[in-house]
Amino acid sequence: MKYYTRDLLTLLISLFILSSCENPAGIGLDNNPGDSFYGILNDTLTLHTATVRDDSASTTPTQGQSQSNILGIPVNQLPLGFLKDDIIGETHAAIAMAVDRSSGDSRLPENAQIDSAVLVLRYGNSFVGDSLSSTHQLEVRQLDEVFNSTVQYFTSKDWPVTNEVVGSAQLNRFNLKDSISVNVRGSSGQDSSVRVPPQLRVRLDHNFISTLLAHDIDSATINSDNGFRNHAKGLYLSLNQSGQQGIGGIATLSNAEANGVEISYRVTDSEGNTDTLSKRLPIYNANGPTLAASVRSTYSTEVQNQLANSAVNQTTVYAQGMGGLRTRISFPYIDELKGKKIAINRAELVVYVDEEHMGSIHTPAPRLTLYRGDVAGRNQPIPDGDARPGADPRSQFHIPGVGPFALGGFYESDRKRYVFSMTSFIQDIVLGKVQNSHVYLAPVFGGLNTIPFWPDVNSPDRVVLKGYNAEDAAENSEVRTKLNIYYTELD
């Protein structure tokens, strides 16, 4: 039995160089102890890399179905902000939200005087952009259609809104990590300061709240769940792009039970006594989503050129979360291995960050996912990273302690790269069990305990990658995207 390794990146490197112990170009296979190496390389085994648009991302979580082997889509956080990225262009992320009725009578008393009305939304865990010198101008408007928690919304949706700005705030930064102090008015009318977890707070117009909860609205309309939803419709939180200073940024907000509209008001009785009361309109429903993101991007000239010429191999490629951009990689001549009596011991796709083109405001996405396209153009997991309820038995996802690490794709900061396990997938191609299809790379939220094969709205991250280019790699002594295959030739 003989052992061989074949690197599907390198082109026009001599057998003599590869047979030696040194690799001055930094390219080729990593040493696999115990294997014998043969530098059998030719120009029929190459990669093709390109930047393509991703599908729009679902902003609505879905439930998995074990009987149908369908994996649920988790939505833990949604993006909000406006970012002028010097590399890939401008991205604007806004959030639509449902507002539900308060307990008891949702209407305000006839003589109520509002002291404060604040939109409160708990922060998520992610931020990209400038956290030091930019200012952000937030605006709230009322939706012009009812937010429906039974509908699956996507980032491509255009939400109709009213023209009137009913709330605003100017932020120096999105404070995702630090608790804050807020003033709470007690029943005596005295304010007290309390510490609350990191949250976004936007003051709402008192006249808007007075009209929304007016005492003369029909009780049967406003005091039923559906009636209140149809009456209030919902709110839309966005960034005023012209009012922003600096390049800005995109933060995330979570679908938390603490989300809501907090209203403090005073009521004076006939004897002149004044009580301070409060209402809370929740923006949370355990039985259905109450937040949805809308994401729009205007890409740079370089990115637009790549999108218009995706049939051409591109040596610098891009991937952006939230249903933005993905890197497509294909192996046009891997079918050359079909019919050979070989067993794939290990196959790994190694992708390096292009630090020269990353720009000044971003760090590489902490995690990328990888998936394939089937003959119908639908996204499918590869067997090595199958996290579905009835996963491919070769996937290690359901092994305790492995989980999302079964596929790989977590950023290795010391080596500036991502590594993906593709052993079973490549073996299936060689055996003719699956088509030799494209695979795609895209950012996903590092905290997800699954392996997505769909656009992930949870991650606002992006990354610039080194595409396939054997000549540049050899000339500049650098490492680039490559597919390493370690196989055994069977007697």
Buried (B, 14 or more C-beta within 10 A) or exposed (E): EEBBBBBBBBBEBEEEBBEEEEBEBEBBBEEBEEBEBBBEBEEEBBBBBBBBBBBBBBBBBBEBEEEEEBBEBBBBBBBBBBBBBEBBBBBBBBBBBBBBBBEEBBBBBEEBBBBBBBBBBBBBBBBBBBBEEBBBBBBBBBBEEBBBBEEEBBBEBEBEBEEEBBBBBEBEBBBBEEEEEBEBBEEEEEEEEEEBEBBBBBEBBBEBBBEBBEEEBEEEEBBBEEBBBEBBBBBBBBBBEEBBEEBBBBBBBBBBEBBBBBBBBBBEEEEEEEEBBBBEBBBBBEEEBBBBBBBBBEBBEBBEEBBEEBEEBBBBBBBBBBBBBBBBBBBEBBBBBEEEEBEBBBBBBBBBBBEEBBBEBBEBBBBBBBBBBEEEEEBBBBBBBBBBBEBBEBBBBBEEEEBBBBBBBBBBEEEBBBBBBBBBBBBBBBEEEBEBBBBBBBBBBBBBEBBBBBBBBBBBBBBBBBBBBBEEBBEEEBBBBBBBBBBBEEE
